[in-house]
């Protein structure tokens, strides 16, 4: 029986290449995808999928093409303390990259014995990410995860100290790579050589928390919700943060205005969470008003909704206001774009 290893697989270019390299060396690979609930591409695909379309995660697609089993592990509940109380702090936005990586690697280590695996490997590249993939950071997360010597990074292995799998001859160090830096040209060339195709854009990163706008929306939500960040967000709240344009119209009320047809469907599906607004007689987006709202705030939300439709140049527009089974109509003047942008939740 060959050596078995656990590989972290997002479905992106780097992790896919790492799995391919290990598989080509005869390693019995179990790919694992840890779902934190904050994957950018995951959320976007779910929001914009058409009715009846079956969504398949990038990791599952990659595993199928590579011929390796993929275990999907939901860690959203366990991830909350990582997000709100990161030992090593945040990156440029609300991304606890070091704690996040250490958490995933620690969980992978905990799976070694039960899966009869001997080591863990990832698609990390030395110097690719400023917070989590410089040399000292790589060592730090390995130590935090208690994986000393058992964590292999095949894409940069020749630039790092030999790991136990290399020293023991489980893998051939000479067949590993020496990639460093933020570019992806080398990986793309090697992917072509190895026959790895049809991977997501390698522009870098799938985590919503590194996105400036998403981080601003999450911070705004923590600031204005009861309990701040102590109370775990529901999944729907995370998806809504990634949907549409967001406007804070009062400390207790927020409006989300859809940007395209997929987001209109998504907000309509989640209408039970708030008040659904849509202009009558003109083409325009669906909007969702959230919070404990006053009649005045409904008027503001209606004017905001009207300002993003085809009738924004009209003097008045009728807006349908639906809450549960109740429906009413109000006539409003579309809000000026300047006034709308003044309420927009951005960084």
MARDREN-318192 format. One line per 3 residues: number of its first residue (from 1); their letters; for each residue z, x, y of C-alpha. Coordinates in nm, 2 decimals, m for minus. Layout:
N
NUM) A) Z/X/Y; ...
This chain:
347
1) XXX) 0.00/0.00/0.00; m0.09/0.14/0.34; 0.12/0.18/0.65
4) XXX) 0.18/m0.14/0.85; 0.23/m0.16/1.23; 0.29/m0.42/1.49
7) XXX) 0.05/m0.41/1.78; 0.10/m0.60/2.11; m0.22/m0.79/2.18
10) XXX) m0.30/m0.98/2.50; m0.67/m1.01/2.41; m0.77/m0.79/2.70
13) XXX) m0.98/m0.48/2.67; m0.70/m0.22/2.64; m0.49/m0.39/2.38
16) XXX) m0.80/m0.49/2.18; m0.92/m0.13/2.17; m0.57/m0.01/2.06
19) XXX) m0.59/m0.26/1.77; m0.94/m0.15/1.68; m0.84/0.22/1.68
22) XXX) m0.54/0.15/1.45; m0.74/m0.07/1.21; m1.02/0.19/1.19
25) XXX) m0.75/0.45/1.08; m0.66/0.22/0.79; m0.34/0.09/0.94
28) XXX) m0.24/m0.26/0.83; m0.21/m0.43/1.17; m0.01/m0.74/1.26
31) XXX) m0.10/m0.83/1.62; 0.17/m1.01/1.82; 0.13/m1.19/2.15
34) XXX) 0.44/m1.27/2.35; 0.39/m1.57/2.57; 0.62/m1.56/2.88
37) XXX) 0.46/m1.87/3.04; 0.32/m1.67/3.33; m0.01/m1.55/3.20
40) XXX) m0.27/m1.59/3.47; m0.58/m1.64/3.26; m0.39/m1.86/3.01
43) XXX) m0.28/m2.10/3.29; m0.62/m2.10/3.46; m0.80/m2.19/3.14
46) XXX) m0.57/m2.47/3.05; m0.59/m2.62/3.41; m0.97/m2.61/3.42
49) XXX) m1.07/m2.70/3.07; m1.28/m3.01/3.04; m1.15/m3.33/2.86
52) XXX) m1.18/m3.27/2.48; m1.23/m2.90/2.52; m1.02/m2.70/2.27
55) XXX) m0.84/m2.41/2.43; m0.81/m2.08/2.24; m0.60/m1.80/2.36
58) XXX) m0.77/m1.46/2.42; m0.54/m1.29/2.17; m0.65/m1.53/1.90
61) XXX) m1.02/m1.48/1.98; m0.97/m1.10/1.97; m0.77/m1.11/1.65
64) XXX) m1.04/m1.31/1.48; m1.32/m1.07/1.59; m1.11/m0.77/1.48
67) XXX) m1.01/m0.93/1.15; m0.64/m0.90/1.20; m0.37/m1.17/1.19
70) XXX) m0.22/m1.27/1.52; 0.14/m1.40/1.56; 0.19/m1.60/1.88
73) XXX) 0.56/m1.58/1.99; 0.68/m1.80/2.27; 0.96/m1.62/2.47
76) XXX) 0.97/m1.84/2.78; 1.34/m1.93/2.74; 1.44/m1.57/2.67
79) XXX) 1.23/m1.45/2.96; 1.42/m1.63/3.23; 1.69/m1.37/3.28
82) XXX) 1.42/m1.10/3.28; 1.25/m1.28/3.57; 1.56/m1.37/3.77
85) XXX) 1.79/m1.07/3.70; 1.56/m0.77/3.63; 1.77/m0.46/3.57
88) XXX) 1.49/m0.24/3.71; 1.39/m0.46/4.00; 1.05/m0.61/4.10
91) XXX) 0.72/m0.46/4.17; 0.52/m0.55/4.49; 0.58/m0.92/4.43
94) XXX) 0.80/m1.10/4.18; 0.69/m0.89/3.88; 0.97/m0.74/3.67
97) XXX) 0.72/m0.52/3.49; 0.97/m0.26/3.34; 1.21/m0.52/3.22
100) XXX) 0.93/m0.74/3.09; 0.77/m0.46/2.89; 1.11/m0.35/2.75
103) XXX) 1.19/m0.71/2.65; 0.86/m0.75/2.46; 0.90/m0.41/2.29
106) XXX) 1.25/m0.48/2.19; 1.14/m0.81/2.03; 0.86/m0.63/1.85
109) XXX) 1.11/m0.37/1.72; 1.33/m0.65/1.59; 1.03/m0.77/1.39
112) XXX) 0.96/m0.44/1.21; 1.19/m0.48/0.91; 1.11/m0.85/0.85
115) XXX) 0.73/m0.78/0.87; 0.76/m0.46/0.66; 0.61/m0.26/0.94
118) XXX) 0.69/0.10/1.04; 0.61/0.13/1.41; 0.49/m0.05/1.72
121) XXX) 0.18/0.02/1.93; 0.04/m0.10/2.26; m0.27/m0.08/2.47
124) XXX) m0.08/0.09/2.76; m0.27/0.36/2.95; m0.09/0.64/3.13
127) XXX) m0.11/0.60/3.51; m0.29/0.26/3.50; m0.01/0.05/3.66
130) XXX) 0.20/0.20/3.94; 0.53/0.05/3.83; 0.53/0.04/3.46
133) XXX) 0.28/0.29/3.32; 0.36/0.63/3.49; 0.51/0.88/3.25
136) XXX) 0.88/0.83/3.33; 0.83/0.45/3.31; 0.68/0.47/2.97
139) XXX) 0.97/0.68/2.85; 1.22/0.44/3.02; 1.09/0.12/2.85
142) XXX) 1.07/0.30/2.51; 1.44/0.39/2.55; 1.54/0.04/2.67
145) XXX) 1.37/m0.11/2.37; 1.54/0.14/2.13; 1.20/0.25/2.00
148) XXX) 1.23/0.63/2.04; 0.96/0.79/1.85; 0.83/0.46/1.70
151) XXX) 0.62/0.35/2.00; 0.26/0.47/1.99; 0.01/0.43/2.28
154) XXX) m0.32/0.51/2.11; m0.53/0.51/2.43; m0.32/0.79/2.59
157) XXX) m0.16/0.94/2.29; m0.30/1.29/2.34; m0.15/1.31/2.68
160) XXX) 0.20/1.21/2.55; 0.45/1.37/2.32; 0.36/1.31/1.95
163) XXX) 0.53/1.01/1.80; 0.68/0.98/1.45; 0.37/0.80/1.31
166) XXX) 0.17/1.11/1.43; 0.41/1.37/1.30; 0.44/1.20/0.97
169) XXX) 0.07/1.17/0.93; 0.06/0.79/0.92; m0.21/0.81/1.20
172) XXX) m0.44/1.10/1.28; m0.36/1.22/1.63; m0.70/1.38/1.66
175) XXX) m0.86/1.04/1.64; m0.65/0.90/1.92; m0.75/0.91/2.29
178) XXX) m0.65/1.08/2.62; m0.73/0.81/2.87; m0.54/0.81/3.20
181) XXX) m0.58/0.64/3.54; m0.66/0.29/3.67; m1.03/0.28/3.60
184) XXX) m1.18/0.10/3.29; m1.52/0.28/3.26; m1.40/0.50/2.97
187) XXX) m1.26/0.20/2.79; m1.58/0.01/2.84; m1.78/0.30/2.70
190) XXX) m1.56/0.33/2.40; m1.57/m0.04/2.34; m1.95/m0.03/2.33
193) XXX) m1.94/0.26/2.08; m1.69/0.08/1.86; m1.88/m0.25/1.88
196) XXX) m1.60/m0.43/2.07; m1.77/m0.70/2.28; m1.70/m1.03/2.46
199) XXX) m1.36/m0.94/2.61; m1.21/m1.08/2.93; m1.29/m0.91/3.26
202) XXX) m1.10/m0.58/3.26; m1.02/m0.60/3.63; m0.65/m0.57/3.53
205) XXX) m0.35/m0.78/3.46; m0.30/m1.13/3.34; 0.05/m1.19/3.49
208) XXX) 0.08/m1.45/3.76; 0.39/m1.28/3.89; 0.19/m0.99/4.04
211) XXX) m0.03/m1.23/4.23; 0.08/m1.24/4.60; 0.02/m1.61/4.65
214) XXX) 0.18/m1.72/4.32; 0.49/m1.51/4.40; 0.51/m1.67/4.74
217) XXX) 0.50/m2.01/4.59; 0.76/m1.93/4.33; 0.99/m1.78/4.60
220) XXX) 0.94/m2.10/4.81; 1.03/m2.31/4.51; 1.35/m2.12/4.43
223) XXX) 1.44/m2.14/4.80; 1.41/m2.52/4.82; 1.52/m2.64/4.48
226) XXX) 1.88/m2.73/4.39; 2.03/m2.44/4.20; 1.78/m2.18/4.33
229) XXX) 1.65/m1.96/4.05; 1.96/m2.02/3.83; 1.80/m2.33/3.66
232) XXX) 1.50/m2.26/3.44; 1.17/m2.41/3.56; 0.99/m2.65/3.33
235) XXX) 0.65/m2.54/3.20; 0.48/m2.81/3.41; 0.63/m2.66/3.72
238) XXX) 0.48/m2.32/3.64; 0.14/m2.47/3.59; 0.16/m2.66/3.91
241) XXX) 0.24/m2.34/4.10; m0.10/m2.20/3.99; m0.28/m2.52/4.08
244) XXX) m0.45/m2.60/4.41; m0.34/m2.54/4.77; 0.04/m2.56/4.84
247) XXX) 0.19/m2.69/5.16; 0.56/m2.71/5.25; 0.59/m3.01/5.48
250) XXX) 0.97/m3.03/5.48; 1.26/m2.86/5.31; 1.26/m3.13/5.04
253) XXX) 0.89/m3.21/5.01; 0.58/m3.02/4.91; 0.21/m3.12/4.88
256) XXX) m0.04/m2.97/4.63; m0.41/m3.04/4.71; m0.67/m2.97/4.44
259) XXX) m0.95/m2.73/4.50; m1.20/m2.84/4.24; m1.27/m3.10/3.97
262) XXX) m1.06/m2.93/3.71; m0.76/m2.92/3.94; m0.81/m3.29/4.03
265) XXX) m0.79/m3.38/3.67; m0.48/m3.17/3.62; m0.30/m3.32/3.92
268) XXX) m0.40/m3.67/3.81; m0.26/m3.60/3.46; 0.07/m3.49/3.62
271) XXX) 0.09/m3.78/3.87; 0.41/m3.90/3.71; 0.59/m3.60/3.87
274) XXX) 0.53/m3.73/4.22; 0.31/m3.94/4.44; m0.06/m3.92/4.39
277) XXX) m0.29/m3.94/4.70; m0.66/m3.97/4.73; m0.89/m4.06/5.02
280) XXX) m1.08/m4.39/4.98; m1.46/m4.42/5.04; m1.53/m4.05/5.09
283) XXX) m1.55/m3.76/4.85; m1.23/m3.56/4.85; m0.95/m3.40/4.64
286) XXX) m0.65/m3.55/4.46; m0.32/m3.44/4.61; 0.03/m3.46/4.46
289) XXX) 0.34/m3.51/4.68; 0.65/m3.37/4.52; 1.02/m3.41/4.61
292) XXX) 1.25/m3.67/4.76; 1.03/m3.79/5.04; 1.05/m4.02/5.34
295) XXX) 0.78/m4.26/5.47; 0.70/m4.00/5.75; 0.64/m3.73/5.49
298) XXX) 0.41/m3.96/5.30; 0.21/m4.00/5.62; 0.19/m3.63/5.67
301) XXX) 0.08/m3.58/5.31; m0.19/m3.84/5.35; m0.32/m3.68/5.67
304) XXX) m0.32/m3.34/5.49; m0.51/m3.49/5.19; m0.77/m3.65/5.43
307) XXX) m0.83/m3.31/5.60; m0.96/m3.15/5.28; m1.22/m3.41/5.20
310) XXX) m1.57/m3.49/5.32; m1.43/m3.73/5.58; m1.23/m3.48/5.77
313) XXX) m1.45/m3.53/6.07; m1.38/m3.90/6.09; m1.13/m4.06/6.33
316) XXX) m0.94/m4.24/6.05; m0.95/m4.24/5.67; m0.79/m4.48/5.43
319) XXX) m0.58/m4.29/5.17; m0.46/m4.45/4.84; m0.09/m4.38/4.77
322) XXX) 0.01/m4.43/4.41; 0.36/m4.39/4.27; 0.40/m4.50/3.91
325) XXX) 0.25/m4.85/3.89; 0.28/m4.91/4.26; m0.02/m4.86/4.49
328) XXX) m0.05/m4.89/4.87; m0.30/m4.78/5.13; m0.25/m4.61/5.47
331) XXX) m0.49/m4.53/5.75; m0.45/m4.18/5.89; m0.62/m3.93/6.11
334) XXX) m0.72/m3.62/5.92; m0.49/m3.33/6.00; m0.64/m3.04/6.19
337) XXX) m0.71/m2.73/5.98; m0.48/m2.52/6.21; m0.19/m2.76/6.15
340) XXX) m0.25/m2.76/5.77; m0.26/m2.39/5.75; 0.06/m2.36/5.94
343) XXX) 0.23/m2.54/5.65; 0.05/m2.35/5.37; 0.27/m2.16/5.13
346) XX) 0.14/m1.80/5.12; 0.28/m1.45/5.13
